[in-house]
Amino acid sequence: MKLEAIPGAPQDGDLEFVLATEKEFEEIVSMSHGIYGGLDYLPSRYHSWVNEKDRMVVLAKKKGDVIGLISMFVVDGGETALLEGLRVAPWERGRGIAGVLQRFGCQLVKHRYPSVKVMRLTRDDKLTPKELNKYKVISKQGILLVHFNAPELSSRLSSIPLPPGPSRPSPPILLSPEEVQGVFLERGGLLKDLLPNQTLIQDWQPFQASPGNHDLLRRKSIRWMADDSIRPRVASLCTAPFPVPAGPLCFYLNIDVFGSGLRGAQEQLLSHLAAHVPLLPADVKCQLFLPPSMWRPMADFCTNVLGLKLDKGYTEQYLLEADI
Ligand SMILES: CC(C)(COP(=O)(O)OP(=O)(O)OC[C@H]1O[C@@H](n2cnc3c(N)ncnc32)[C@H](O)[C@@H]1OP(=O)(O)O)[C@@H](O)C(=O)NCCC(=O)NCCS
């Protein structure tokens, strides 16, 4: 569907901006070859994205062919637009098209959702000085990427002991949706204090810990854990595993950790693995997003105690914000 004329939107003689539909799926798949080492998440999200409420997936087309994509998702009760999935076809890169797409996406959001005040995005690549001027860095998490074979890990998971450590107040608890919302995320909620800038990031998507996001988070089948329900020091969110469409069968298992307390985080990791790994039939890439100081000891735990393979060294996930 061709998009309406938007006052002030950037013009580019060669480019046409349209809303994405199911029809363009194959073109999106071919554009995603080579992205994230061939493990691009976008094809697995595309179908739900094009139908999701409050989300606009915009394609840039040149002579009828898709050469770029941007998604803008309105969250935080209408205050924030999340920029996701930005990509430009390899043969069109380096000419500023990503910038044109972003400006168009922001204008479209402002036009359709005048309540939106800021745009947010998460990235794991180094920011240029110009970009550091453009965005405010809201928070930073370390990224620990490990892989394993699920049936192999499953066969020995129950016999893996936790290393000795300081005693903890109680075993890790699995939070019910009511606990997550009522006790942990409401104004003055306990979990809020653990979150940098009162923002949780779930699998690359940042959400303010506010009632405006409750329904959305509830629909996501997230496994929420904390070390304690009275005074939590560390909490984690495990996203339901999803297959990576490209290449041999492989799943992503993504876990976001907030707060401090290594032992609590290790216990929660073991619990998330025990819940999901026995149901997975193939290799798994597990991304742990955690406070930077927890990266090294958690990497040692994953490799030395759990026997997982480290995919790469320390990298960072940045949450960025700009006014729009
Ligand atoms: C990253 C990518 C979209 C850049 O596209 P491009 O058209 O070659 O980028 P250009 O260097 O010509 O455009 C520069 C503009 O894009 C912005 N940009 C570049 N990389 C970006 C990124 N990862 N996230 C957000 N904006 C980015 C720059 O800030 C700049 O904006 P400006 O015009 O306002 O200054 C492209 O290389 C790509 O598709 N890579 C693979 C997928 C990917 O890594 N996507 C990013 C995260 S989802």
The ligand as an SDF file (V2000), in Angstrom:
LIG
                    3D

 48 50  0  0  0  0  0  0  0  0999 V2000
   23.1860   -0.4080    9.1240 C   0  0  0  0  0  0  0  0  0  0  0  0
   22.5910   -0.1220    7.7400 C   0  0  0  0  0  0  0  0  0  0  0  0
   21.0820   -0.0810    7.8270 C   0  0  0  0  0  0  0  0  0  0  0  0
   23.1370    1.2560    7.2870 C   0  0  0  0  0  0  0  0  0  0  0  0
   22.5540    1.5520    6.0150 O   0  0  0  0  0  0  0  0  0  0  0  0
   23.2200    2.6080    4.9980 P   0  0  0  0  0  0  0  0  0  0  0  0
   22.1800    3.1760    4.1150 O   0  0  0  0  0  0  0  0  0  0  0  0
   24.3890    1.9840    4.3420 O   0  0  0  0  0  0  0  0  0  0  0  0
   23.7680    3.6970    6.0100 O   0  0  0  0  0  0  0  0  0  0  0  0
   24.4790    5.0180    5.6160 P   0  0  0  0  0  0  0  0  0  0  0  0
   25.8290    4.9690    6.2580 O   0  0  0  0  0  0  0  0  0  0  0  0
   24.4700    5.2890    4.1520 O   0  0  0  0  0  0  0  0  0  0  0  0
   23.5110    6.0380    6.3310 O   0  0  0  0  0  0  0  0  0  0  0  0
   23.9460    6.7010    7.4310 C   0  0  0  0  0  0  0  0  0  0  0  0
   22.7530    7.0060    8.2940 C   0  0  0  0  0  0  0  0  0  0  0  0
   22.2110    5.7980    8.8550 O   0  0  0  0  0  0  0  0  0  0  0  0
   22.3550    5.8020   10.2770 C   0  0  0  0  0  0  0  0  0  0  0  0
   22.7400    4.4480   10.7100 N   0  0  0  0  0  0  0  0  0  0  0  0
   23.7650    3.7070   10.2930 C   0  0  0  0  0  0  0  0  0  0  0  0
   23.7840    2.5330   10.9510 N   0  0  0  0  0  0  0  0  0  0  0  0
   22.7320    2.5420   11.8060 C   0  0  0  0  0  0  0  0  0  0  0  0
   22.2130    1.6200   12.7670 C   0  0  0  0  0  0  0  0  0  0  0  0
   22.8040    0.4400   12.9880 N   0  0  0  0  0  0  0  0  0  0  0  0
   21.1210    1.9720   13.4710 N   0  0  0  0  0  0  0  0  0  0  0  0
   20.5420    3.1730   13.2920 C   0  0  0  0  0  0  0  0  0  0  0  0
   20.9840    4.0950   12.3930 N   0  0  0  0  0  0  0  0  0  0  0  0
   22.0730    3.7610   11.6640 C   0  0  0  0  0  0  0  0  0  0  0  0
   23.4580    6.8080   10.5450 C   0  0  0  0  0  0  0  0  0  0  0  0
   23.3220    7.3720   11.8400 O   0  0  0  0  0  0  0  0  0  0  0  0
   23.1980    7.8570    9.4700 C   0  0  0  0  0  0  0  0  0  0  0  0
   22.1140    8.6870    9.8400 O   0  0  0  0  0  0  0  0  0  0  0  0
   22.0870   10.2380    9.3500 P   0  0  0  0  0  0  0  0  0  0  0  0
   21.8410   10.2170    7.8800 O   0  0  0  0  0  0  0  0  0  0  0  0
   20.9280   10.7870   10.1360 O   0  0  0  0  0  0  0  0  0  0  0  0
   23.4080   10.7920    9.7390 O   0  0  0  0  0  0  0  0  0  0  0  0
   23.0470   -1.1830    6.6800 C   0  0  0  0  0  0  0  0  0  0  0  0
   24.4400   -1.2640    6.6770 O   0  0  0  0  0  0  0  0  0  0  0  0
   22.4730   -2.5670    6.9510 C   0  0  0  0  0  0  0  0  0  0  0  0
   21.3850   -2.8920    6.4660 O   0  0  0  0  0  0  0  0  0  0  0  0
   23.2260   -3.4000    7.7100 N   0  0  0  0  0  0  0  0  0  0  0  0
   22.7720   -4.7250    8.0730 C   0  0  0  0  0  0  0  0  0  0  0  0
   21.6300   -4.7010    9.0920 C   0  0  0  0  0  0  0  0  0  0  0  0
   21.9450   -3.9290   10.3370 C   0  0  0  0  0  0  0  0  0  0  0  0
   23.0280   -4.0530   10.9070 O   0  0  0  0  0  0  0  0  0  0  0  0
   20.9810   -3.1030   10.7730 N   0  0  0  0  0  0  0  0  0  0  0  0
   21.1300   -2.2500   11.9430 C   0  0  0  0  0  0  0  0  0  0  0  0
   20.4860   -2.7210   13.1830 C   0  0  0  0  0  0  0  0  0  0  0  0
   18.9340   -3.5040   13.0180 S   0  0  0  0  0  0  0  0  0  0  0  0
  1  2  1  0
  2  3  1  0
  2  4  1  0
  2 36  1  0
  4  5  1  0
  5  6  1  0
  6  7  2  0
  6  8  1  0
  6  9  1  0
  9 10  1  0
 10 11  2  0
 10 12  1  0
 10 13  1  0
 13 14  1  0
 14 15  1  0
 15 16  1  0
 15 30  1  0
 16 17  1  0
 17 18  1  0
 17 28  1  0
 18 19  1  0
 18 27  1  0
 19 20  2  0
 20 21  1  0
 21 22  1  0
 21 27  2  0
 22 23  1  0
 22 24  2  0
 24 25  1  0
 25 26  2  0
 26 27  1  0
 28 29  1  0
 28 30  1  0
 30 31  1  0
 31 32  1  0
 32 33  2  0
 32 34  1  0
 32 35  1  0
 36 37  1  0
 36 38  1  0
 38 39  2  0
 38 40  1  0
 40 41  1  0
 41 42  1  0
 42 43  1  0
 43 44  2  0
 43 45  1  0
 45 46  1  0
 46 47  1  0
 47 48  1  0
M  END
$$$$
